[in-house]
């Protein structure tokens, strides 16, 4: 990772397949057209609402099960964290104040809670104010629903299920000695690379300098 300078792209993974037919966007595939109920979701929720049904819902479940098992096999502990947290959690993990407007609130005047846009804050806060006297890093993972307002994204990615307000996500978090951070970071990126490579997906590995990152990632 570059802490100064410019971002760079040191490697890519571009598998070549002899499809023999026209490649379509995922939202044009028959299973998506049939089982993704965007219009009904908008009726129930409003903008960017959806239902996922039938084979599409089963496909997502199987894919998430496979990814979760793979991550657990690398030594990560599966955690079911809270998906509603208070400001102390969000500020303490660096997610506030930079992205505060993108979070849904829950009875803000009385409960002062936020629906998480990622399980990272909840996972990191699990060991808040604790001293971990251990040589090995603490490896945690969670599989939760997440929520984002997508403020400022009006008109972007309106087809398909990309910029929706509610979505499931798997997160990996590592708590370690700073001297081990580069080694642990490599473990995380290797797991990502293994997953997308085995799925046969194209991907780019991008090293981003600090100046190009938002507050919680820098």
C-alpha positions as CSV (number, residue, x, y, z in Angstrom):
1,X,0.0,0.0,0.0
2,X,1.3,3.5,-0.9
3,X,1.1,6.0,1.9
4,X,2.3,8.8,-0.3
5,X,2.7,9.4,-4.0
6,X,0.2,8.2,-6.6
7,X,-2.1,5.2,-6.9
8,X,-1.0,2.4,-9.1
9,X,-2.3,-0.9,-10.5
10,X,0.3,-3.6,-10.1
11,X,-1.7,-6.6,-11.3
12,X,-4.9,-7.7,-13.1
13,X,-6.7,-10.9,-13.6
14,X,-8.3,-11.1,-17.0
15,X,-9.4,-14.7,-17.9
16,X,-10.2,-15.3,-21.5
17,X,-13.2,-17.5,-22.4
18,X,-14.4,-18.6,-25.9
19,X,-18.0,-17.8,-25.2
20,X,-19.2,-18.1,-28.7
21,X,-22.2,-15.9,-28.0
22,X,-23.0,-12.3,-27.1
23,X,-22.1,-11.5,-23.5
24,X,-24.9,-9.8,-21.6
25,X,-25.2,-7.6,-18.6
26,X,-26.2,-9.5,-15.5
27,X,-29.5,-7.7,-15.3
28,X,-30.4,-9.0,-18.8
29,X,-30.0,-12.6,-17.9
30,X,-33.2,-14.6,-17.8
31,X,-32.8,-15.6,-14.1
32,X,-32.5,-12.0,-13.1
33,X,-35.3,-10.7,-15.3
34,X,-37.6,-13.5,-13.9
35,X,-36.6,-13.5,-10.2
36,X,-35.6,-9.9,-9.4
37,X,-38.8,-7.9,-8.5
38,X,-37.7,-4.3,-8.7
39,X,-41.1,-2.7,-9.4
40,X,-42.7,-4.6,-6.5
41,X,-39.8,-3.5,-4.3
42,X,-40.3,0.1,-5.2
43,X,-44.0,-0.2,-4.2
44,X,-43.0,-1.6,-0.8
45,X,-40.0,0.5,0.0
46,X,-39.6,3.4,-2.5
47,X,-36.6,4.1,-4.7
48,X,-34.2,1.2,-5.1
49,X,-36.3,-1.3,-3.3
50,X,-36.4,-4.9,-4.5
51,X,-37.5,-8.5,-3.8
52,X,-35.2,-11.3,-4.8
53,X,-37.0,-14.6,-5.4
54,X,-36.7,-18.1,-6.7
55,X,-33.5,-19.4,-8.2
56,X,-31.8,-15.9,-7.9
57,X,-32.4,-15.9,-4.2
58,X,-31.0,-19.4,-3.9
59,X,-28.0,-18.5,-6.0
60,X,-27.1,-15.7,-3.7
61,X,-27.5,-17.9,-0.6
62,X,-25.2,-20.6,-2.1
63,X,-22.6,-18.0,-3.2
64,X,-22.6,-16.5,0.3
65,X,-22.3,-19.9,1.9
66,X,-19.3,-20.8,-0.3
67,X,-17.5,-17.5,0.4
68,X,-18.2,-17.7,4.2
69,X,-16.8,-21.3,4.4
70,X,-13.7,-20.3,2.4
71,X,-13.0,-17.3,4.7
72,X,-13.6,-19.4,7.9
73,X,-11.1,-22.0,6.5
74,X,-8.5,-19.3,6.6
75,X,-8.8,-19.0,10.3
76,X,-11.4,-16.3,10.6
77,X,-14.0,-16.4,13.5
78,X,-17.6,-16.0,12.4
79,X,-19.4,-13.3,14.4
80,X,-23.0,-12.2,14.4
81,X,-22.7,-8.5,15.3
82,X,-25.3,-5.8,15.9
83,X,-26.5,-4.0,12.8
84,X,-27.7,-1.0,14.8
85,X,-25.0,0.9,16.6
86,X,-24.6,4.3,18.4
87,X,-22.4,7.3,17.5
88,X,-19.6,6.1,19.8
89,X,-19.1,3.0,17.6
90,X,-19.1,5.0,14.4
91,X,-16.8,7.8,15.5
92,X,-14.5,5.4,17.4
93,X,-13.9,3.3,14.2
94,X,-13.5,6.4,11.9
95,X,-16.6,6.0,9.9
96,X,-18.0,9.3,11.2
97,X,-18.0,12.2,10.5
98,X,-17.0,11.9,6.9
99,X,-19.9,9.6,5.7
100,X,-22.5,10.4,8.3
101,X,-25.1,11.6,5.8
102,X,-25.2,8.2,4.1
103,X,-26.5,6.3,7.1
104,X,-30.1,5.6,8.1
105,X,-31.0,6.7,11.7
106,X,-33.2,4.8,14.1
107,X,-35.2,7.1,16.4
108,X,-32.3,9.6,16.5
109,X,-33.7,11.9,19.1
110,X,-34.2,9.1,21.7
111,X,-32.1,6.1,20.8
112,X,-29.4,7.8,18.7
113,X,-28.8,4.6,16.7
114,X,-27.6,4.1,13.1
115,X,-28.2,1.2,10.7
116,X,-24.7,0.0,9.7
117,X,-23.6,0.3,6.1
118,X,-20.9,-2.3,6.8
119,X,-20.3,-4.7,9.7
120,X,-16.8,-3.4,10.1
121,X,-17.6,-0.9,12.8
122,X,-19.4,-3.5,14.9
123,X,-16.6,-6.0,14.5
124,X,-13.9,-3.6,15.4
125,X,-15.8,-2.3,18.4
126,X,-16.0,-5.9,19.8
127,X,-12.5,-5.3,21.3
128,X,-12.9,-1.6,22.1
129,X,-10.7,-0.5,25.0
130,X,-9.2,-4.0,25.4
131,X,-5.5,-4.9,25.3
132,X,-4.9,-8.1,23.3
133,X,-1.8,-9.8,24.5
134,X,-1.4,-12.3,21.7
135,X,1.1,-12.9,18.9
136,X,-1.5,-13.9,16.3
137,X,-3.8,-11.4,14.8
138,X,-7.5,-11.4,15.7
139,X,-9.3,-12.5,12.5
140,X,-13.1,-11.8,12.4
141,X,-15.8,-12.1,9.8
142,X,-19.5,-11.3,9.6
143,X,-22.3,-11.8,7.2
144,X,-25.1,-9.2,7.7
145,X,-27.6,-7.1,6.0
146,X,-26.3,-3.5,5.5
147,X,-28.1,-0.2,4.8
148,X,-27.1,2.9,2.9
149,X,-29.1,5.9,1.8
150,X,-26.9,6.3,-1.3
151,X,-27.2,10.1,-1.0
152,X,-26.1,11.9,-4.1
153,X,-26.4,8.8,-6.3
154,X,-29.7,9.9,-8.0
155,X,-29.7,8.6,-11.6
156,X,-26.6,6.4,-11.2
157,X,-26.7,2.6,-11.8
158,X,-30.5,2.5,-11.9
159,X,-30.6,-0.8,-13.6
160,X,-30.0,-4.0,-11.7
161,X,-29.3,-4.4,-8.0
162,X,-26.1,-2.4,-7.4
163,X,-27.0,0.9,-5.6
164,X,-29.8,-0.4,-3.4
165,X,-30.5,0.7,0.1
166,X,-30.5,-2.8,1.7
167,X,-28.0,-5.5,0.8
168,X,-26.2,-8.5,2.3
169,X,-22.5,-8.4,2.7
170,X,-19.6,-10.4,4.1
171,X,-16.8,-8.5,5.8
172,X,-13.4,-9.5,7.0
173,X,-11.6,-7.6,9.9
174,X,-8.2,-8.1,11.3
175,X,-6.9,-6.7,14.6
176,X,-3.1,-7.0,14.8
177,X,0.1,-5.6,16.0
178,X,1.2,-2.7,13.6
179,X,4.4,-4.6,12.8
180,X,2.2,-7.4,11.4
181,X,-0.1,-5.1,9.4
182,X,1.6,-5.6,6.0
183,X,1.5,-9.4,6.4
184,X,-2.2,-9.4,7.5
185,X,-3.1,-7.0,4.7
186,X,-1.5,-9.4,2.2
187,X,-3.6,-12.3,3.7
188,X,-6.8,-10.3,3.2
189,X,-6.0,-9.4,-0.4
190,X,-5.0,-13.0,-1.2
191,X,-8.3,-14.2,0.0
192,X,-10.2,-11.7,-2.1
193,X,-8.0,-12.7,-5.1
194,X,-8.6,-16.4,-4.6
195,X,-12.4,-15.9,-4.4
196,X,-12.8,-13.8,-7.5
197,X,-10.3,-15.9,-9.5
198,X,-12.1,-19.2,-8.7
199,X,-15.3,-17.6,-9.8
200,X,-13.6,-16.7,-13.1
201,X,-14.2,-13.0,-12.7
202,X,-12.1,-10.2,-14.1
203,X,-10.5,-7.9,-11.4
204,X,-8.0,-5.2,-10.9
205,X,-5.7,-5.0,-7.9
206,X,-5.2,-1.3,-7.1
207,X,-2.8,0.2,-4.6
208,X,-4.3,3.4,-3.4
209,X,-2.2,6.2,-1.8
210,X,-3.5,7.8,1.4
211,X,-4.5,11.0,-0.3
212,X,-7.0,9.2,-2.5
213,X,-8.7,7.5,0.4
214,X,-11.7,8.6,2.5
215,X,-11.2,9.1,6.2
216,X,-12.1,5.6,7.5
217,X,-9.7,3.9,5.1
218,X,-6.7,6.1,5.6
